Amino acid sequence: MQTALCAFIAFVITALSGFWLIPYLKKLNFGQKILEIGPSWHKDKEGTPAMGGIMFIIGILAASCAAFFFLADAPETEKIRYGSGLVMALGYGVLGFIDDYTKIVRKQNEGLTAKQKFIGQVLLAVVFLIGLQLSGTLSTVLVIPFIGQIDIGLLYYPVAVFIIVGASNAVNLTDGIDGLCSSVTFVCACGFIVMAALLEHTGIGYMAAALAGGCAGYFLWNCHPARVFMGDTGSLFLGGMVCALAFGLNIPVILIFAGIVYVIETLSDIIQIGSYKLRKKRVFKMAPIHHHFELSGWSEWKIVIVFCLVGLCGAVLSILAVTAI
């Protein structure tokens, strides 16, 4: 019941916030700028309010704070994982907000430089890991699904930072068409709800439920044709949340399955760039891969549905991996 309540609170607050936040963003003229290199029909979306991620950040944080009352009797380690994860996700959201706000002030689609954003992401990941280490809730044992466990010692820290920064950027790449990132993350969060229940990590289950509810409430406003975009404010926050869930279960590598869509999107970008630099030829019509399917004639709704089904397969694999641990 508590898990369902977390999802419900996040859903309702997120969905209702659209009635005041979207008109307010329009009033401030916080519209999205569309890159010239994107699909030509995306130009029709220019001016759609950005920074809509604030909607589900409010909803998810409200539900997560309410869940602290349910964790009154939980072990301290559970509370620390829970709180640290939320702080990291919020930090990523603030970083995304700065990036979005800079774009709006400059009236272009370039905010923070890649270097500035990367440094911010690394610092937030390091602070998160230091917090877990000082609290005694961090293990250097890397759990590899379907293979086993290996203690990699100090190497765990750079690997963990790589996973956090890589995953947050992967979620950011997935935010490219109406409803895609929020729907895929909803499926991912549902997978984490089941995994948390199997591993008896109650707090992580509450967090995953809040994430699922927030994404569902936001999807009502972001499904095609989108009335608001989440911006980096939202996508980086979602990336931080997904990482917080994986590290909260002490299985960060599970993101390979649970976040399979994010992985595919990132790989398509890497393959496209690598192929062009080495061979001066493109593998895809456009990267990330959701744009390839757009240019192949797929509707935005079809892409969202197919990618969610792929995400569902990944979620099932991640659950099977957890049961095998």
N, C-alpha and C positions, 0 to 999 in steps of 0.2 A: 504493500500500500504506500509506503514512504517513497519508494522508487517511482511509482506512478504519479504520486503527488508532485515530486520534483519536476517530472516531465510536464505535468499539467500547468504548474506555476510558470515555468519558462515559456511554454506555448502561449498561454493567455497574455502574459505581459508583453511578449515580443509582438504578437499579432495586434494587440490593441495599441501599442506604441506607434505603429505605422500611421494611425489616424492623425497624430499630432506632429510626429517627427518628419514625415515626408513633406507636408506643406511647409514646415519650418525650414527644411533644407532648400526647398524651392524658393522660399522668400529670401534666403541668404544667397541665392544664385549659386549653390554648391552643385553645379552640374558636371557630369562626366565629359571629359575630352576624349575623343576617339582617335587612335593612332591611324595615320595614313596607310600604314602597311597592313592593316587589318582588312577583313572582307568589306567590300564597298558598301554592302547593305547595312553594316553596323553604323554607318554615318547617321542613319535615321534615329539611332539611340542617343546621339550627342545631346547633352542638356538634361538627360535623366539624372535625378538627384543621386549623388554618390555619398559615401560614408554611412550608408544604411546599416552597416554592421553594428552600429551603436544600438540598434533595436535589439538584436539578440544578445549583445553583450550585457545590456541591462537585464534582460529576461533571465539569462543563464546565471549571472552573478546573484540576482535576487533569489532564484531557486536554490543555488548552491549555498548561499548564506542561511537560508531557511533550513537546509539539510544539516547544518551544524548542530541544530537542536536534536536531530535524530542520532547524532554521533556522540551524544553526551557520555555514554558508557563505553564508547569504542576505545581501543588501545591508543596511546599517545602517538605511536608510529603511524597509525592509520590517519589520525588528524593532521600530522605533519605532512604526510604525502599529499593529502587532500588540499591543505592550505597552500603548500608550496606550489602545487600544480596550478592552482587558481591565480596565484600571484604572477607566475611566469606567463600564463596565457594573457593576463591583463597587461603585463609589460609588453608583450608582442602586439597587443591591440593598440597601446599607446604609441609604439613605434610606427605602426601602420597609420595611425591618426596623424602623426607628424608628417609622414610621407604624403598622405592625401591632402592635408591642409596646405602643404608647400605647393602641390600641384595647382590647387585652386587659387592661391595667391599669385602664382606665376602665370596662371591661365594657360597651362600646357599640360601634357601628359607625362611630365618628368618631375618627380619630387626629389627625394633624397637620392644621392648617387648610389650606385651599386656598392661601393666601398663603405659608405656611411651606414647603409642598411645592414650590410654583412657584419660590420663591427658591432652594431647594436644587437643583432641576433646572437652573435657569439658571446657577448658580455652577459646577456640575459640567460643564456644557456649555462654559462659558467656559474653565475650567481645561484641559479636553481640547483645545480649539482653540489655546490658548496653547502647550501642549506641542507640538502639531504645528507651530505657527508657529516656535517657537524651534529646533526640530530641522530646519527647512527642508523639511518634508514636506507643507506645506499650500500649495495653489494656490488663487488667487482666481478661477480660471476655472471657471465653472459649466457643466457638461455637461448639456445638455437632450436627453433621448432623442428620436430621430427628427427633431430640429430642428437641433442644432448646438452650438457652444460660444460662450460669451460671458464676457469678463473683466469682472466687475462691481466690481472693486477692493475698497475698504473695505466696500462694501455686503454683501460676501460673509459677513462675520462675524455681523451680525444675522440674515441669512437662514439661516445655518448653525445658530445658536442656536434659531431658530424651528423648524427641521426637527427638531432633536434633542429639544427639549422637546415639540413636537407629536407626534412619533412615539412617544416613551415614554409619553405620556398615551393615545395611540391604542391601544397594546398593552394598557395597563391597562384600558381600556374593554372590550376584547375578552374579558377574563377574567370571564365572567358565567355560564357554564354548564359542566357537567362536560366536561372534555377539549377545550374549544374553543380556548383560547389556545395550549396546548401543541401541538395538532395543526396549527393554522394556522401557527404559528411553525416547526414541523418542515418544512412544505412550503416556506415562505419560505427557510429555511436551505438546503434542497436546491437551490433556485434559485441561491443565492449560491455554492454549491459549483461549479456549472457556470460561472457568470460569472467566478469567480476563476480557474478553469482556462483559460477563453478569454482572459483578460487577463494570464495568467501571474503572478498574485499568489498565490504558494504559501502564504504565511503566513495570508492571509485565507481561503484554502481550508481550512486546518487549523481555523481558528476556526469557520468555518461548519459543518464536519463535527462538531466538538465540540458545537456548539449543536444540531444535528440529533439527535445521539446522546443528549444530555441530555433533550431534549424527548420522544424516543421512550421512554426509560426512565421518565420521569415519567408519561407517558400510561398506563402499565400500572397506576398507582395512582390516577390522576385521571379515567380514563374512567368513564362512567356505570354504576352509581352510584359517585360519587367517594368514596374513603376518605381523601382529604386535599385541601386547597385550597392553591394557591401563595401567596395573599395578595399584597399590594403588594411584599413582599420578592421574590417571583418575577417578577411581571409587569413591575415597573420594571427589574429586571435584564435580562429578555428585551428590553425596549425599548432599553436601553443597548447590548445585544449587536447587535441589528439595525442600530442607528445606526452602531456601530463597523464593521460589515461594509460598509455603504454608503459611509462616509467612507474606509474602508480601500481601497476601489476607486476613490476620488476621483469617485464618481458619486452623491452624496447624493439627487439628485432621482429616482434609480431606485426609491426607496421608494414612489413613486406606483404603480408596477406591482408590484414585488416584495411590497409590503405593501398590496395592494389591499383586502384584507378590513379591515385596520386603518383605511384611508381611509374605506371605506363605513360602518363602525361610528361613526367620528367625525362624518361628515357627517350621519348619521341623528340623532345627538344635537343637532348644531347646528340642523338643520332643525326638529326637534321643539321645542326651546327658542325659536327665533326665531318659529316659527308661533304658539306659544302666547302669547308676549309681544305680537306684533303683531295677531293675529286672535282670541286666546282660544280657538283650536281646535288640536287635535293632529292631526298627519299620520299618526302611527303609534299603534298601540294602546299601545305602550310603547317607550321608547328606552333603550339602543342597540337596533339593529334585531333582534338575536338574540332579544330579549324579545318583539318584535312577532310573530315567527314562533312562539314558544312559545305566546303567547296566541291564535294562529291555529290551534293544534292540532298543530303539528309536535312530534315527539319530540326529545329532546336529541340522540339519535344521528343523526337525520335532519338536524338543523341542522349538526352537526359535519361530516357527510359533504358536504353541499351547500356549506358555507363552504370546506371544503378544496378542493373542485373549483374554486370561484371563485378561491381562492388559487393553485391550479395554473395556471389560465389567466393570472393575473397574473405568475407565475414564468416562464411561457413567453414572455410579452410582454417581460419584462425581459431575458431571454436574447436575444431577437430584437433588442432595442434595443442591447444590448452589441455584437452582431455588426455592427450598422450604424454603430458609432462609428468 
